[in-house]
């Protein structure tokens, strides 16, 4: 005579824990608590930029520049770090001149929020980078960036420009995920201007 073995599993009890912020933004599910330990919902990590591919979780794209602390926002939002106001538009596919390669163009508007004439270069702005969904990090075309980086702006004046990020020839084009404009608040020329950022991390990070 065969006997059926019945196993009764206890219900898993998850409790809501403290509020959780990831990169300065509240996580939708907060911290979850189970058996005395805190857990983070994978959906919240992915919303903050983590990448999941067949069980492989990556918390940041390749290329450490994407890890810096920064003023954060999304495309089309106005961001302000105490000296500069920044807004970006959508990313569009662009051809690379005299080449079969392509890249991404991102429209930006940068407005001088200081009380004196100054350039991005004087205030510690560095070459922007663009992270793609596969983890590739592209640097902005340096010659193109210099067209706006060294241009002095009067208080309240703005620059509208398309940043250009070119892919190496033959590289599959993945969608943009994150734009970084690094800014060094300890840059020597910034001290000479007498200006100061109002936030400890004045770099810009824009998520697409």
C-alpha positions in Angstrom: 0.0 0.0 0.0 1.5 3.3 -1.1 1.1 6.4 1.1 1.0 9.9 -0.3 3.4 12.3 1.4 1.9 15.7 1.9 4.3 18.6 2.6 2.8 21.8 3.8 5.1 24.8 3.2 4.7 27.9 5.4 3.5 31.0 3.8 6.3 33.4 3.1 5.7 36.6 5.0 7.2 39.8 3.5 6.9 43.0 5.5 7.3 46.5 4.2 10.5 48.1 5.6 11.9 51.6 5.7 11.7 54.0 2.7 14.5 53.3 0.2 16.1 55.8 -2.2 18.3 54.8 -5.1 20.5 57.5 -6.7 18.4 60.0 -4.8 15.0 58.9 -6.0 12.4 57.0 -3.9 12.1 53.3 -4.8 8.6 52.2 -5.6 8.6 49.2 -3.3 10.9 50.5 -0.5 12.9 48.0 1.5 11.3 44.6 1.9 11.9 42.6 5.1 12.0 38.9 5.5 13.4 36.8 8.3 15.3 39.8 9.7 17.0 40.7 6.5 16.3 43.6 4.1 15.6 43.0 0.4 15.4 45.2 -2.6 12.9 44.6 -5.4 14.6 43.9 -8.8 12.1 46.1 -10.5 13.4 49.0 -8.5 17.0 48.3 -9.3 16.2 48.1 -13.0 14.3 51.4 -12.8 17.5 52.9 -11.4 19.6 51.7 -14.3 20.6 48.2 -13.4 20.7 45.7 -16.3 19.4 42.2 -16.1 20.2 39.7 -18.9 19.5 36.0 -18.4 20.3 36.1 -14.7 23.3 38.4 -15.1 22.7 41.6 -13.1 24.9 44.6 -13.8 24.6 47.6 -11.5 26.3 50.1 -13.8 27.4 50.4 -17.4 31.1 49.7 -18.3 33.2 52.8 -17.9 33.3 54.3 -14.4 32.3 57.8 -15.5 28.7 56.8 -15.2 29.2 56.2 -11.5 29.8 59.8 -10.4 27.5 61.7 -8.1 25.4 64.2 -10.0 22.3 66.4 -10.4 19.9 63.8 -11.9 16.8 64.0 -14.1 15.2 62.8 -17.3 15.3 64.1 -20.8 13.2 67.3 -21.3 13.5 68.2 -17.6 15.3 71.4 -16.6 18.2 70.8 -14.2 20.2 73.4 -12.2 23.5 73.1 -10.3 23.8 76.7 -9.1 25.7 78.0 -12.1 24.2 76.2 -15.1 20.7 75.3 -16.2 20.6 72.3 -18.6 17.8 70.7 -20.6 18.2 67.9 -23.2 16.0 66.7 -26.0 15.5 63.3 -27.6 18.3 61.3 -29.0 18.3 60.9 -32.8 20.4 58.8 -35.2 23.1 60.8 -37.1 25.6 59.9 -39.8 29.3 60.5 -39.2 30.8 62.8 -41.9 33.0 61.1 -44.5 32.4 57.7 -43.0 29.9 54.8 -43.1 29.6 55.0 -39.3 26.6 56.4 -37.5 26.0 57.7 -34.0 23.6 59.5 -31.7 22.9 63.3 -31.6 21.4 64.8 -28.5 20.0 68.3 -28.5 21.0 70.3 -25.4 20.3 73.8 -24.1 22.6 75.2 -21.5 21.8 78.6 -19.8 24.2 80.7 -17.7 22.6 81.0 -14.2 25.5 82.9 -12.7 25.8 86.7 -12.2 28.8 87.2 -14.6 30.0 86.1 -18.0 31.6 82.7 -17.9 32.2 79.6 -20.1 31.6 76.0 -19.4 35.4 75.4 -19.6 36.1 77.9 -16.9 33.6 76.2 -14.5 35.1 72.7 -14.8 32.8 71.2 -17.4 34.4 68.2 -19.1 33.8 66.0 -22.1 30.3 64.4 -22.0 29.7 60.7 -22.2 26.7 58.6 -23.4 26.0 55.1 -22.0 24.0 52.8 -24.3 21.7 50.0 -23.2 24.3 47.3 -23.8 26.8 49.0 -21.4 28.9 50.7 -24.2 30.0 54.2 -23.2 30.6 56.7 -26.0 32.6 60.0 -25.6 31.2 63.1 -27.3 33.1 64.3 -30.4 35.8 66.4 -28.9 36.1 69.0 -31.6 32.3 69.5 -31.7 32.2 69.8 -27.9 34.8 72.6 -28.0 32.5 74.7 -30.1 30.4 75.3 -27.1 32.7 74.5 -24.2 35.0 77.6 -24.6 32.2 80.0 -25.6 31.6 82.7 -22.9 28.0 83.4 -22.0 26.6 86.5 -20.4 24.2 86.0 -17.4 21.0 84.5 -18.6 22.3 83.7 -22.1 22.0 80.2 -23.5 23.6 77.8 -26.0 21.5 75.4 -28.1 23.6 72.6 -29.7 23.5 69.0 -30.7 26.1 66.8 -28.9 27.4 64.1 -31.2 28.4 60.6 -30.1 29.8 58.4 -32.9 29.9 54.6 -32.9 33.0 52.7 -34.1 32.4 51.4 -37.6 30.4 48.1 -37.7 29.2 48.5 -34.1 25.5 47.7 -33.7 23.6 50.8 -32.6 22.0 50.3 -29.1 19.6 52.9 -27.6 21.0 55.6 -25.3 20.4 55.1 -21.6 22.3 57.8 -19.8 24.0 61.1 -20.6 26.7 62.4 -18.3 28.2 65.9 -18.3 31.0 65.7 -15.7 31.9 68.9 -13.9 34.9 69.3 -11.6 34.0 71.8 -8.8 37.7 72.0 -7.8 38.8 73.1 -11.2 41.5 75.9 -11.0 39.9 78.3 -13.3 36.6 78.1 -11.4 38.4 79.6 -8.3 39.6 82.5 -10.5 36.0 83.4 -11.4 34.9 83.7 -7.8 31.8 81.6 -8.6 30.6 78.6 -6.6 28.2 75.7 -7.2 25.3 75.4 -4.8 25.3 71.6 -4.8 28.2 69.3 -3.7 28.1 67.3 -6.9 27.4 69.7 -9.8 27.8 67.1 -12.7 24.6 66.4 -14.7 23.2 62.9 -15.2 20.2 62.5 -17.6 18.3 59.2 -18.0 16.6 58.2 -21.2 
